[in-house]
Amino acid sequence: MTEARSVPKPPDGAPERLPRTARSLLASTEVDTRLLGMLLALAIIWIGFNILSGGLFLTPRNLWNLSVQTSAIAIMATGMVLIIVSRNIDLSIGSILGFAGYSMAMLQAIWIPETFGLGFNQPYTWIIALAFGILIGAAIGGFQGTIIAYLKVPAFIVTLGGLLVWRGLIFELQSGQTIAPMDTTFRLLGGGPTGSIGEVGSWAFGVIACLAIVATLVAGRRRRRKYGFPLRPMWAEVAIGVIGSAVVLGAVLVANSYPWPEQLAAQYAADRGIDPPPGGLNIPTGIAYPVFIMIGVTLVMTFIATRLRFGRYVFAIGGNPDAAELGGINTRRTIMMTFVLMGILAAISGAIQTARLNAGVTSMGIQNELDVIAAAVIGGTSFSGGIGTIPGAVLGAVVMQSLRSGMVLLKVDSPIQDIVVGTVLVAAVGLDTLIRRRTTR
Protein backbone atom coordinates (compact mmCIF):
# COMPACT_ATOMS: atom_id res chain seq x y z
CA MET A 1 0.00 0.00 0.00
CA THR A 2 1.18 3.44 -0.79
CA GLU A 3 1.42 5.94 1.99
CA ALA A 4 -1.12 8.77 1.79
CA ARG A 5 0.45 12.21 1.74
CA SER A 6 -1.32 15.04 3.47
CA VAL A 7 -1.55 18.37 1.66
CA PRO A 8 -0.24 21.19 3.84
CA LYS A 9 -2.91 23.71 4.72
CA PRO A 10 -2.26 27.39 4.10
CA PRO A 11 -1.69 29.64 7.09
CA ASP A 12 -4.71 31.16 8.80
CA GLY A 13 -6.09 34.07 6.78
CA ALA A 14 -4.26 33.11 3.57
CA PRO A 15 -6.37 32.23 0.51
CA GLU A 16 -6.46 28.58 -0.43
CA ARG A 17 -4.51 27.88 -3.62
CA LEU A 18 -6.44 25.75 -6.08
CA PRO A 19 -4.83 24.01 -9.03
CA ARG A 20 -5.16 26.16 -12.14
CA THR A 21 -6.70 24.28 -15.01
CA ALA A 22 -7.18 25.54 -18.55
CA ARG A 23 -10.90 25.96 -17.83
CA SER A 24 -10.29 28.05 -14.71
CA LEU A 25 -7.80 30.24 -16.54
CA LEU A 26 -10.29 30.75 -19.36
CA ALA A 27 -13.08 31.50 -16.90
CA SER A 28 -10.94 34.13 -15.20
CA THR A 29 -10.70 36.08 -18.47
CA GLU A 30 -14.53 36.19 -18.72
CA VAL A 31 -14.27 35.63 -22.48
CA ASP A 32 -17.25 34.06 -24.24
CA THR A 33 -16.23 30.46 -24.88
CA ARG A 34 -18.67 30.18 -27.78
CA LEU A 35 -16.95 33.06 -29.56
CA LEU A 36 -13.61 31.37 -28.97
CA GLY A 37 -15.02 28.20 -30.48
CA MET A 38 -16.16 30.17 -33.53
CA LEU A 39 -12.72 31.72 -33.90
CA LEU A 40 -11.19 28.26 -33.78
CA ALA A 41 -13.67 27.04 -36.41
CA LEU A 42 -12.90 30.09 -38.56
CA ALA A 43 -9.17 29.40 -38.32
CA ILE A 44 -9.75 25.79 -39.41
CA ILE A 45 -11.89 26.97 -42.35
CA TRP A 46 -9.27 29.48 -43.48
CA ILE A 47 -6.36 27.07 -43.18
CA GLY A 48 -8.31 24.27 -44.86
CA PHE A 49 -9.36 26.41 -47.84
CA ASN A 50 -5.86 27.84 -48.12
CA ILE A 51 -4.40 24.34 -48.42
CA LEU A 52 -7.05 23.15 -50.86
CA SER A 53 -6.75 26.26 -53.04
CA GLY A 54 -2.98 26.10 -53.23
CA GLY A 55 -2.39 29.15 -51.06
CA LEU A 56 -4.93 31.43 -52.76
CA PHE A 57 -7.28 31.92 -49.81
CA LEU A 58 -4.96 33.58 -47.30
CA THR A 59 -3.78 36.27 -49.70
CA PRO A 60 -4.25 40.02 -49.13
CA ARG A 61 -6.45 40.24 -52.23
CA ASN A 62 -8.85 37.50 -51.19
CA LEU A 63 -9.01 38.60 -47.55
CA TRP A 64 -9.67 42.19 -48.63
CA ASN A 65 -12.48 41.05 -50.93
CA LEU A 66 -13.81 38.82 -48.14
CA SER A 67 -14.04 41.80 -45.79
CA VAL A 68 -16.05 43.80 -48.33
CA GLN A 69 -18.33 40.87 -49.16
CA THR A 70 -18.96 40.26 -45.48
CA SER A 71 -19.93 43.84 -44.68
CA ALA A 72 -23.44 43.83 -46.17
CA ILE A 73 -24.37 40.48 -44.59
CA ALA A 74 -22.86 41.42 -41.22
CA ILE A 75 -24.75 44.74 -41.10
CA MET A 76 -28.07 42.94 -41.55
CA ALA A 77 -27.06 40.16 -39.16
CA THR A 78 -26.73 42.68 -36.33
CA GLY A 79 -30.40 43.56 -36.77
CA MET A 80 -31.44 39.94 -37.20
CA VAL A 81 -30.07 39.24 -33.72
CA LEU A 82 -32.69 41.48 -32.15
CA ILE A 83 -35.42 40.05 -34.39
CA ILE A 84 -34.65 36.46 -33.40
CA VAL A 85 -34.01 37.36 -29.76
CA SER A 86 -37.57 38.74 -29.62
CA ARG A 87 -38.83 35.36 -30.89
CA ASN A 88 -39.56 36.57 -34.43
CA ILE A 89 -38.03 36.13 -37.87
CA ASP A 90 -37.64 38.31 -40.97
CA LEU A 91 -37.57 36.49 -44.30
CA SER A 92 -38.01 39.64 -46.36
CA ILE A 93 -34.67 41.36 -45.76
CA GLY A 94 -33.18 40.25 -49.08
CA SER A 95 -36.17 41.69 -50.96
CA ILE A 96 -36.08 44.90 -48.87
CA LEU A 97 -32.39 45.22 -49.69
CA GLY A 98 -33.09 44.76 -53.39
CA PHE A 99 -36.08 47.12 -53.45
CA ALA A 100 -34.28 49.87 -51.50
CA GLY A 101 -31.13 49.48 -53.61
CA TYR A 102 -33.07 49.54 -56.88
CA SER A 103 -35.02 52.62 -55.73
CA MET A 104 -31.77 54.42 -54.85
CA ALA A 105 -30.41 53.55 -58.29
CA MET A 106 -33.49 54.96 -60.03
CA LEU A 107 -33.33 58.13 -57.96
CA GLN A 108 -29.71 58.76 -59.00
CA ALA A 109 -29.86 57.69 -62.64
CA ILE A 110 -33.41 58.65 -63.68
CA TRP A 111 -35.52 60.68 -61.26
CA ILE A 112 -33.02 63.39 -60.18
CA PRO A 113 -31.36 64.02 -63.59
CA GLU A 114 -34.36 63.43 -65.89
CA THR A 115 -37.64 63.72 -63.98
CA PHE A 116 -36.58 66.72 -61.89
CA GLY A 117 -33.97 68.00 -64.39
CA LEU A 118 -31.31 68.57 -61.72
CA GLY A 119 -28.47 66.84 -63.58
CA PHE A 120 -26.23 63.89 -62.82
CA ASN A 121 -23.34 63.63 -60.33
CA GLN A 122 -24.46 66.54 -58.20
CA PRO A 123 -22.76 67.03 -54.79
CA TYR A 124 -25.99 66.26 -52.96
CA THR A 125 -27.07 63.26 -55.04
CA TRP A 126 -25.49 60.56 -52.89
CA ILE A 127 -26.86 62.06 -49.67
CA ILE A 128 -30.42 62.25 -51.02
CA ALA A 129 -30.17 58.74 -52.45
CA LEU A 130 -28.89 57.23 -49.20
CA ALA A 131 -31.49 59.04 -47.09
CA PHE A 132 -34.21 57.98 -49.53
CA GLY A 133 -33.16 54.33 -49.30
CA ILE A 134 -33.03 54.39 -45.49
CA LEU A 135 -36.48 55.99 -45.40
CA ILE A 136 -37.85 53.22 -47.64
CA GLY A 137 -36.29 50.53 -45.44
CA ALA A 138 -37.67 52.11 -42.26
CA ALA A 139 -41.15 52.45 -43.80
CA ILE A 140 -41.25 48.84 -44.97
CA GLY A 141 -39.95 47.60 -41.63
CA GLY A 142 -42.49 49.71 -39.76
CA PHE A 143 -45.33 48.49 -41.98
CA GLN A 144 -44.45 44.83 -41.47
CA GLY A 145 -43.69 45.35 -37.79
CA THR A 146 -47.07 46.98 -37.21
CA ILE A 147 -48.89 44.00 -38.74
CA ILE A 148 -46.83 41.60 -36.63
CA ALA A 149 -46.95 43.47 -33.33
CA TYR A 150 -50.42 45.02 -33.34
CA LEU A 151 -52.44 42.68 -35.55
CA LYS A 152 -50.71 39.58 -34.13
CA VAL A 153 -50.04 38.05 -37.56
CA PRO A 154 -47.08 35.64 -37.29
CA ALA A 155 -43.79 37.18 -38.41
CA PHE A 156 -43.06 34.17 -40.59
CA ILE A 157 -46.20 34.79 -42.68
CA VAL A 158 -45.85 38.57 -42.87
CA THR A 159 -42.20 38.56 -43.91
CA LEU A 160 -42.68 35.63 -46.29
CA GLY A 161 -45.33 37.72 -48.01
CA GLY A 162 -42.96 40.69 -47.93
CA LEU A 163 -40.28 38.58 -49.60
CA LEU A 164 -42.62 38.11 -52.57
CA VAL A 165 -44.19 41.57 -52.62
CA TRP A 166 -41.03 43.69 -52.48
CA ARG A 167 -39.24 41.45 -54.98
CA GLY A 168 -42.18 41.79 -57.35
CA LEU A 169 -42.23 45.58 -56.99
CA ILE A 170 -38.62 45.72 -58.16
CA PHE A 171 -39.71 44.41 -61.55
CA GLU A 172 -42.63 46.84 -61.65
CA LEU A 173 -40.44 49.92 -61.12
CA GLN A 174 -38.59 49.81 -64.44
CA SER A 175 -39.76 46.58 -66.10
CA GLY A 176 -36.79 44.71 -64.65
CA GLN A 177 -34.16 46.76 -66.49
CA THR A 178 -30.68 47.30 -65.11
CA ILE A 179 -30.22 50.88 -63.90
CA ALA A 180 -26.71 52.32 -64.31
CA PRO A 181 -24.40 54.12 -63.72
CA MET A 182 -24.45 55.43 -60.17
CA ASP A 183 -23.31 58.76 -58.78
CA THR A 184 -19.51 58.95 -58.49
CA THR A 185 -19.51 59.73 -54.77
CA PHE A 186 -22.21 57.14 -54.07
CA ARG A 187 -20.01 54.46 -55.67
CA LEU A 188 -17.42 54.96 -52.92
CA LEU A 189 -19.84 53.27 -50.49
CA GLY A 190 -19.22 50.01 -52.33
CA GLY A 191 -15.49 49.93 -51.71
CA GLY A 192 -12.92 49.28 -54.39
CA PRO A 193 -9.46 50.86 -54.65
CA THR A 194 -10.89 54.38 -54.70
CA GLY A 195 -13.53 53.48 -52.09
CA SER A 196 -10.93 52.97 -49.38
CA ILE A 197 -9.03 55.23 -47.02
CA GLY A 198 -5.52 54.29 -48.13
CA GLU A 199 -2.39 53.36 -46.24
CA VAL A 200 -1.98 56.33 -43.91
CA GLY A 201 -5.66 56.48 -42.99
CA SER A 202 -5.74 52.74 -42.30
CA TRP A 203 -2.75 52.88 -39.95
CA ALA A 204 -4.26 55.90 -38.20
CA PHE A 205 -7.48 53.95 -37.73
CA GLY A 206 -5.51 50.99 -36.40
CA VAL A 207 -3.73 53.11 -33.80
CA ILE A 208 -6.99 54.76 -32.71
CA ALA A 209 -8.68 51.35 -32.45
CA CYS A 210 -5.84 50.01 -30.27
CA LEU A 211 -6.07 53.03 -27.98
CA ALA A 212 -9.84 52.53 -27.78
CA ILE A 213 -9.35 48.89 -26.75
CA VAL A 214 -6.95 49.88 -23.98
CA ALA A 215 -9.21 52.72 -22.83
CA THR A 216 -12.21 50.39 -22.73
CA LEU A 217 -10.34 47.86 -20.60
CA VAL A 218 -9.10 50.54 -18.20
CA ALA A 219 -12.55 52.13 -17.89
CA GLY A 220 -14.17 48.76 -17.33
CA ARG A 221 -11.71 47.88 -14.59
CA ARG A 222 -12.25 51.20 -12.84
CA ARG A 223 -16.01 50.77 -13.05
CA ARG A 224 -15.82 47.27 -11.57
CA ARG A 225 -13.64 48.51 -8.72
CA LYS A 226 -15.98 51.46 -8.07
CA TYR A 227 -19.05 49.26 -7.65
CA GLY A 228 -17.28 46.42 -5.87
CA PHE A 229 -17.51 43.85 -8.68
CA PRO A 230 -14.82 41.16 -8.95
CA LEU A 231 -11.84 42.16 -11.08
CA ARG A 232 -10.23 40.14 -13.81
CA PRO A 233 -6.60 39.19 -13.17
CA MET A 234 -4.20 41.79 -14.50
CA TRP A 235 -2.58 39.23 -16.78
CA ALA A 236 -5.99 38.60 -18.38
CA GLU A 237 -6.54 42.32 -18.97
CA VAL A 238 -3.09 42.64 -20.55
CA ALA A 239 -3.60 39.52 -22.68
CA ILE A 240 -6.95 40.75 -24.00
CA GLY A 241 -5.47 44.15 -24.83
CA VAL A 242 -2.41 42.72 -26.56
CA ILE A 243 -4.35 40.13 -28.57
CA GLY A 244 -7.05 42.63 -29.55
CA SER A 245 -4.48 45.20 -30.67
CA ALA A 246 -2.53 42.55 -32.58
CA VAL A 247 -5.68 41.50 -34.46
CA VAL A 248 -6.47 45.12 -35.38
CA LEU A 249 -2.94 45.90 -36.57
CA GLY A 250 -2.78 42.59 -38.44
CA ALA A 251 -6.00 43.42 -40.28
CA VAL A 252 -4.62 46.84 -41.21
CA LEU A 253 -1.40 45.23 -42.45
CA VAL A 254 -3.37 42.83 -44.67
CA ALA A 255 -5.52 45.66 -46.07
CA ASN A 256 -2.43 47.73 -46.88
CA SER A 257 -0.73 44.73 -48.47
CA TYR A 258 -3.35 44.66 -51.22
CA PRO A 259 -2.20 47.14 -53.92
CA TRP A 260 -4.23 48.92 -56.55
CA PRO A 261 -4.56 47.11 -59.90
CA GLU A 262 -1.73 47.98 -62.30
CA GLN A 263 -3.96 49.73 -64.84
CA LEU A 264 -5.63 51.89 -62.23
CA ALA A 265 -2.26 52.77 -60.66
CA ALA A 266 -0.89 53.67 -64.10
CA GLN A 267 -3.92 55.87 -64.79
CA TYR A 268 -3.45 57.52 -61.40
CA ALA A 269 0.18 58.28 -62.26
CA ALA A 270 -0.71 59.62 -65.71
CA ASP A 271 -3.43 61.93 -64.35
CA ARG A 272 -0.97 63.44 -61.86
CA GLY A 273 2.09 63.52 -64.09
CA ILE A 274 3.99 61.00 -61.97
CA ASP A 275 6.79 59.04 -63.58
CA PRO A 276 6.16 55.47 -62.32
CA PRO A 277 9.13 53.23 -61.42
CA PRO A 278 9.94 50.20 -63.62
CA GLY A 279 7.72 47.90 -61.57
CA GLY A 280 4.84 50.37 -61.54
CA LEU A 281 3.33 52.25 -58.65
CA ASN A 282 2.55 50.22 -55.54
CA ILE A 283 -0.41 52.03 -53.98
CA PRO A 284 -1.82 50.27 -50.89
CA THR A 285 -5.61 50.03 -50.95
CA GLY A 286 -6.24 50.11 -47.22
CA ILE A 287 -9.51 49.51 -45.43
CA ALA A 288 -12.62 49.83 -47.59
CA TYR A 289 -15.51 52.13 -46.70
CA PRO A 290 -18.03 49.25 -46.41
CA VAL A 291 -15.85 47.75 -43.68
CA PHE A 292 -15.91 51.08 -41.83
CA ILE A 293 -19.68 51.16 -42.13
CA MET A 294 -19.85 47.60 -40.80
CA ILE A 295 -17.64 48.46 -37.82
CA GLY A 296 -19.70 51.54 -37.07
CA VAL A 297 -23.01 49.66 -37.28
CA THR A 298 -21.60 46.90 -35.05
CA LEU A 299 -20.58 49.39 -32.37
CA VAL A 300 -23.93 51.22 -32.52
CA MET A 301 -25.96 48.00 -32.45
CA THR A 302 -23.88 46.66 -29.55
CA PHE A 303 -24.53 49.87 -27.65
CA ILE A 304 -28.27 49.61 -28.40
CA ALA A 305 -28.43 45.96 -27.37
CA THR A 306 -26.42 46.26 -24.16
CA ARG A 307 -26.67 49.85 -22.94
CA LEU A 308 -30.05 51.22 -23.99
CA ARG A 309 -33.42 50.45 -22.43
CA PHE A 310 -34.74 49.37 -25.83
CA GLY A 311 -32.16 46.59 -26.09
CA ARG A 312 -32.89 45.34 -22.59
CA TYR A 313 -36.59 45.32 -23.42
CA VAL A 314 -35.97 43.19 -26.52
CA PHE A 315 -34.05 40.60 -24.50
CA ALA A 316 -36.68 40.66 -21.77
CA ILE A 317 -39.42 40.00 -24.33
CA GLY A 318 -37.44 37.14 -25.79
CA GLY A 319 -36.81 35.64 -22.37
CA ASN A 320 -40.44 35.75 -21.22
CA PRO A 321 -42.98 37.81 -23.23
CA ASP A 322 -45.74 37.54 -20.60
CA ALA A 323 -43.47 38.63 -17.76
CA ALA A 324 -42.13 41.50 -19.88
CA GLU A 325 -45.64 42.79 -20.57
CA LEU A 326 -46.66 42.43 -16.92
CA GLY A 327 -43.50 44.33 -16.00
CA GLY A 328 -44.73 47.39 -17.90
CA ILE A 329 -42.81 46.96 -21.17
CA ASN A 330 -44.66 48.09 -24.27
CA THR A 331 -44.00 44.83 -26.06
CA ARG A 332 -45.91 45.71 -29.24
CA ARG A 333 -44.06 48.96 -29.82
CA THR A 334 -40.71 47.34 -29.02
CA ILE A 335 -41.27 44.53 -31.51
CA MET A 336 -42.43 46.98 -34.16
CA MET A 337 -39.27 49.07 -33.66
CA THR A 338 -37.04 46.01 -34.09
CA PHE A 339 -38.48 45.59 -37.59
CA VAL A 340 -38.01 49.30 -38.32
CA LEU A 341 -34.36 48.93 -37.32
CA MET A 342 -34.05 45.80 -39.45
CA GLY A 343 -35.43 47.66 -42.46
CA ILE A 344 -32.93 50.50 -42.00
CA LEU A 345 -30.02 48.08 -41.84
CA ALA A 346 -31.27 46.24 -44.95
CA ALA A 347 -31.38 49.58 -46.80
CA ILE A 348 -27.81 50.41 -45.74
CA SER A 349 -26.69 47.02 -47.05
CA GLY A 350 -28.65 47.73 -50.23
CA ALA A 351 -26.71 50.98 -50.69
CA ILE A 352 -23.41 49.14 -50.29
CA GLN A 353 -24.31 46.42 -52.79
CA THR A 354 -25.75 48.89 -55.31
CA ALA A 355 -22.64 51.06 -55.06
CA ARG A 356 -20.37 48.04 -55.44
CA LEU A 357 -22.19 46.85 -58.57
CA ASN A 358 -22.47 50.43 -59.87
CA ALA A 359 -25.99 49.48 -60.93
CA GLY A 360 -29.44 48.57 -59.69
CA VAL A 361 -30.31 45.00 -60.68
CA THR A 362 -33.40 42.91 -60.02
CA SER A 363 -31.42 39.96 -58.63
CA MET A 364 -29.77 41.92 -55.85
CA GLY A 365 -30.34 40.47 -52.39
CA ILE A 366 -31.68 37.10 -53.51
CA GLN A 367 -31.03 34.46 -50.79
CA ASN A 368 -29.38 37.05 -48.54
CA GLU A 369 -31.95 36.21 -45.90
CA LEU A 370 -30.48 32.70 -45.66
CA ASP A 371 -26.96 33.99 -45.11
CA VAL A 372 -28.11 36.61 -42.58
CA ILE A 373 -30.19 34.18 -40.50
CA ALA A 374 -27.38 31.62 -40.63
CA ALA A 375 -24.84 34.25 -39.51
CA ALA A 376 -26.98 35.23 -36.53
CA VAL A 377 -27.62 31.63 -35.48
CA ILE A 378 -24.00 30.54 -35.95
CA GLY A 379 -23.04 33.58 -33.86
CA GLY A 380 -24.97 32.23 -30.88
CA THR A 381 -28.46 33.70 -31.32
CA SER A 382 -31.08 31.23 -30.12
CA PHE A 383 -34.40 30.69 -31.89
CA SER A 384 -35.90 30.12 -28.45
CA GLY A 385 -35.41 33.84 -27.79
CA GLY A 386 -33.60 35.90 -25.21
CA ILE A 387 -30.05 34.90 -26.18
CA GLY A 388 -27.76 36.50 -28.77
CA THR A 389 -24.80 38.82 -29.25
CA ILE A 390 -24.02 41.39 -31.94
CA PRO A 391 -20.27 40.55 -32.21
CA GLY A 392 -21.19 36.87 -32.49
CA ALA A 393 -23.46 37.61 -35.46
CA VAL A 394 -20.70 39.57 -37.19
CA LEU A 395 -18.30 36.69 -36.64
CA GLY A 396 -20.97 34.33 -37.95
CA ALA A 397 -21.20 36.45 -41.11
CA VAL A 398 -17.44 36.13 -41.55
CA VAL A 399 -17.78 32.34 -41.23
CA MET A 400 -20.58 32.22 -43.82
CA GLN A 401 -18.78 34.40 -46.34
CA SER A 402 -15.54 32.48 -45.77
CA LEU A 403 -17.35 29.29 -46.75
CA ARG A 404 -18.73 30.89 -49.90
CA SER A 405 -15.43 32.55 -50.81
CA GLY A 406 -13.48 29.33 -50.31
CA MET A 407 -15.93 27.33 -52.40
CA VAL A 408 -15.71 29.91 -55.19
CA LEU A 409 -11.91 29.57 -55.20
CA LEU A 410 -12.35 25.79 -55.43
CA LYS A 411 -14.83 26.32 -58.31
CA VAL A 412 -17.65 24.60 -56.47
CA ASP A 413 -20.99 24.89 -58.28
CA SER A 414 -23.57 27.29 -56.87
CA PRO A 415 -26.10 24.53 -56.00
CA ILE A 416 -23.43 22.74 -53.96
CA GLN A 417 -22.67 26.01 -52.16
CA ASP A 418 -26.33 26.31 -51.21
CA ILE A 419 -26.30 22.74 -49.92
CA VAL A 420 -23.28 23.47 -47.72
CA VAL A 421 -24.78 26.71 -46.37
CA GLY A 422 -28.10 25.01 -45.65
CA THR A 423 -26.35 22.14 -43.90
CA VAL A 424 -24.35 24.55 -41.75
CA LEU A 425 -27.54 26.40 -40.79
CA VAL A 426 -29.34 23.21 -39.74
CA ALA A 427 -26.26 22.03 -37.83
CA ALA A 428 -26.00 25.36 -35.99
CA VAL A 429 -29.67 25.28 -34.95
CA GLY A 430 -29.37 21.63 -33.93
CA LEU A 431 -26.29 22.36 -31.82
CA ASP A 432 -28.05 25.28 -30.14
CA THR A 433 -31.05 23.07 -29.34
CA LEU A 434 -28.82 20.35 -27.91
CA ILE A 435 -26.93 22.82 -25.72
CA ARG A 436 -30.14 24.35 -24.39
CA ARG A 437 -31.56 20.93 -23.56
CA ARG A 438 -28.48 20.02 -21.54
CA THR A 439 -28.41 23.33 -19.67
CA THR A 440 -32.10 23.10 -18.71
CA ARG A 441 -31.84 19.57 -17.22
C-alpha positions, 0 to 999 in steps of 0.5 A, a space after each residue: 500500500 502506498 502511503 497517503 500524503 497530506 496536503 499542507 494547509 495554508 496559514 490562517 487568513 491566507 487564501 487557499 490555492 487551487 490548481 489552475 486548469 485551462 478551464 479556470 484560466 479561461 473562466 478568469 478572463 470572462 471571455 465568451 467560450 462560444 466566440 472562442 469556439 467560432 474563432 477556432 472554427 474560422 481558423 480551421 476553415 481558413 487554413 483548410 481552404 488555403 491548403 485546398 486552393 494552393 495558397 490562394 485563400 490567405 492572400 491580401 487580395 482574397 481577404 480584402 475582398 472577403 471583408 467587403 463581401 462580409 460587410 453587407 451580410 454582417 450589417 443585416 445580421 446585427 439587426 437579425 439578432 434582435 429580431 430572433 431574440 424577440 422570438 420573431 423572424 424576418 424572411 423579407 430582408 433580401 427583398 427589402 435590400 433589393 427594393 431599396 437598392 433599386 429605388 436608390 439607383 433609379 433616384 440617381 440615374 433617372 428621377 433626379 437628372 431626368 424627372 426633376 432635371 437637376 443633372 447627374 453627379 451633383 454634390 448632394 445626389 449621394 446624400 439624397 439617395 442614401 437618405 431615400 433608401 433608409 427611409 424606404 427601409 424604415 417604412 417597410 420595416 415599420 409596416 411589417 412590424 405593425 402588422 406583426 406586433 399590433 395585428 398579431 399576424 405571425 412574423 413568418 407569414 408577414 415577412 414571407 409575403 414581404 419577400 414576394 411583394 417587395 421582390 415583385 415591386 422591383 420588376 414593376 419599377 422599371 420593367 426589370 431593367 438594369 439601372 446604371 451608372 451610379 453617382 460617383 460619390 455614391 459608388 465609394 460606399 461600395 469599396 474598391 481601390 478608390 472606395 478605401 481610405 488608403 495606407 496612412 488612414 488605415 494605420 491611423 485607424 488601427 492606432 486609434 482602435 488600439 487606444 480605444 481597446 486599452 481605454 475600454 479595458 481601463 474604464 471597465 476595470 475602474 467601473 468594476 472597482 468602483 461598484 465592488 464587482 470582482 476584477 479580472 486578473 491583470 494578466 488577463 486584462 493585458 492579454 486581451 489588450 495585446 491580442 485585440 491590438 494585434 488583431 487590429 494591426 494585423 487586419 490593417 497590415 493585410 488591407 495595406 498589403 493589397 495594392 491597386 490594380 496595375 492599370 488603375 495605378 498607371 492611370 493615377 500616375 498619368 493623371 498626376 504627371 507622376 513618372 512610375 518606377 519600372 515595376 509600376 506604382 505600388 499604392 496600398 488600398 487600405 480599409 474599404 468604406 463598407 468595412 468602416 460602415 460595418 464596424 460603425 453599425 456593429 458598435 452602434 448595435 452593440 450599444 443599443 443591445 447592451 446599454 439602452 433600455 430598448 435593447 434590454 426590453 428586446 431581451 426581456 421580451 425574448 426571455 419571457 414575453 408575458 413577464 415583460 408585458 406584466 413588467 410594464 414593457 410596451 412589447 408591441 411597440 418594441 417589436 415593431 421598432 425592431 423591424 423598423 431597425 431591421 429595415 434600415 439596416 437592410 437599406 444600408 446594405 442595399 446601398 453598399 451592394 448597389 454602389 459596389 455593382 455600380 448598378 441597380 439590378 433585379 437579382 440583388 439580395 436574392 437568398 441574402 436572408 439565408 446567409 443573414 439568418 445563418 450568420 446570426 444563429 451561428 453567432 450564438 443567437 437562439 431561436 428560443 429567444 432571449 439569447 444572442 450577441 451582436 459581435 457573435 453575429 458579425 463573426 458568424 457572417 465572416 464564417 458564412 462568407 468564408 465558406 462561400 469565398 473558399 468554395 468559389 476559389 475551389 470552383 464549387 458549383 452554386 447549387 453545392 454552395 447552397 447545400 453546404 450553407 443550408 447544412 451549416 444552418 441546420 447544424 447550428 440550430 441543432 447544436 443550439 437546441 442540444 446545448 439548451 436541452 443540456 443546460 435546462 436539465 
